[in-house]
Amino acid sequence: MALRLKPLPRNPDIALQRKLLTQPETNPTGHVPLEDARTFPFEPRPDEPSRVNAWWLAEASWLAYTHGEKDVARVFSEQTGMDCRPVSNGDTESYLAHNAEFAVLLHQTARE
């Protein structure tokens, strides 16, 4: 299965570049996290490093660090069909997304 590359903005101006680097949570390009997750499903038991899994984990991390828990749960549900719940313990926040085949735990320290 060939990966399709998402188009990047052509020659983004310096203001957009700055916002992408310093304020990714504002999502200035309208990126949809895990948009093609059903086309490129997570590989729970790969025989070798998986580009698809790396993409999933990068997307999930960006989502968890830049969005609230309702948005994280909604995106996982809509884009992957997975249940996703916040898990908190002291000063850490995490998300556990799972289905019958595998689970993804996104662990982060609490936001200030």
C-alpha positions as CSV (number, residue, x, y, z in Angstrom):
1,M,0.0,0.0,0.0
2,A,1.6,3.3,-1.1
3,L,1.5,6.2,1.2
4,R,0.0,9.4,-0.1
5,L,1.8,12.5,1.0
6,K,-0.4,15.4,2.3
7,P,0.2,18.6,0.5
8,L,2.2,21.3,2.4
9,P,1.4,24.9,2.0
10,R,3.3,26.3,-1.0
11,N,5.9,28.9,0.1
12,P,4.3,29.7,3.4
13,D,4.9,33.3,4.5
14,I,7.1,33.9,7.6
15,A,4.0,34.6,9.8
16,L,2.6,31.1,9.0
17,Q,6.0,29.5,9.5
18,R,6.3,31.2,12.9
19,K,2.8,30.1,14.0
20,L,3.5,26.5,12.9
21,L,6.6,26.5,15.0
22,T,5.6,28.4,18.0
23,Q,1.8,27.8,18.2
24,P,1.0,24.4,16.6
25,E,-2.1,24.2,18.8
26,T,-3.7,26.9,16.7
27,N,-3.6,24.6,13.7
28,P,-3.0,27.4,11.2
29,T,-3.1,25.0,8.2
30,G,-6.3,23.2,9.2
31,H,-4.5,19.8,9.6
32,V,-6.9,17.0,10.4
33,P,-5.1,14.6,12.8
34,L,-5.4,10.9,11.9
35,E,-7.4,11.8,8.8
36,D,-6.4,8.7,6.9
37,A,-6.2,6.3,9.8
38,R,-8.9,3.9,8.4
39,T,-7.0,3.8,5.1
40,F,-3.7,3.1,6.8
41,P,-4.5,1.1,9.9
42,F,-2.1,0.8,12.8
43,E,0.0,-2.4,12.6
44,P,-0.2,-4.0,16.1
45,R,2.5,-6.6,15.5
46,P,4.9,-5.4,12.7
47,D,7.9,-7.5,11.8
48,E,10.0,-4.4,11.3
49,P,9.8,-0.7,12.1
50,S,6.5,0.7,10.6
51,R,6.2,4.0,8.9
52,V,2.4,3.8,9.4
53,N,2.8,3.3,13.2
54,A,5.3,6.2,13.4
55,W,2.7,8.4,11.6
56,W,-0.1,7.2,14.0
57,L,2.0,7.9,17.0
58,A,3.2,11.3,15.8
59,E,-0.4,12.3,15.0
60,A,-1.7,11.1,18.3
61,S,1.0,12.9,20.2
62,W,0.3,16.2,18.5
63,L,-3.4,15.7,19.1
64,A,-2.9,14.9,22.8
65,Y,-0.5,17.8,23.4
66,T,-2.5,20.5,21.6
67,H,-6.2,19.6,22.1
68,G,-8.6,19.2,25.0
69,E,-9.8,15.8,26.1
70,K,-13.2,16.0,24.4
71,D,-11.5,16.8,21.0
72,V,-9.0,14.0,21.5
73,A,-11.7,11.5,22.2
74,R,-13.8,12.7,19.3
75,V,-11.0,12.5,16.8
76,F,-10.0,9.0,17.9
77,S,-13.6,7.9,17.7
78,E,-14.3,9.5,14.3
79,Q,-11.0,8.8,12.6
80,T,-10.0,5.4,14.0
81,G,-13.2,4.0,15.6
82,M,-11.2,3.6,18.9
83,D,-12.4,4.5,22.3
84,C,-10.1,7.1,24.0
85,R,-10.2,8.2,27.6
86,P,-8.1,10.5,29.7
87,V,-6.1,9.0,32.6
88,S,-4.7,11.2,35.3
89,N,-2.4,10.5,38.2
90,G,-1.0,13.4,40.2
91,D,0.7,15.9,37.9
92,T,0.6,13.7,34.8
93,E,-2.1,13.5,32.2
94,S,-2.4,10.6,29.7
95,Y,-4.8,9.3,27.1
96,L,-5.6,5.6,26.5
97,A,-7.0,4.8,23.1
98,H,-7.9,1.2,22.5
99,N,-9.8,-1.3,20.5
100,A,-10.0,-5.1,20.5
101,E,-6.5,-5.5,18.9
102,F,-4.3,-3.0,20.6
103,A,-4.0,0.1,22.8
104,V,-2.1,3.3,22.5
105,L,-1.0,5.1,25.7
106,L,-0.1,8.8,25.3
107,H,1.7,10.0,28.5
108,Q,2.5,13.6,29.2
109,T,3.3,15.8,32.1
110,A,0.6,18.1,33.3
111,R,0.2,21.4,31.5
112,E,0.9,24.6,33.5
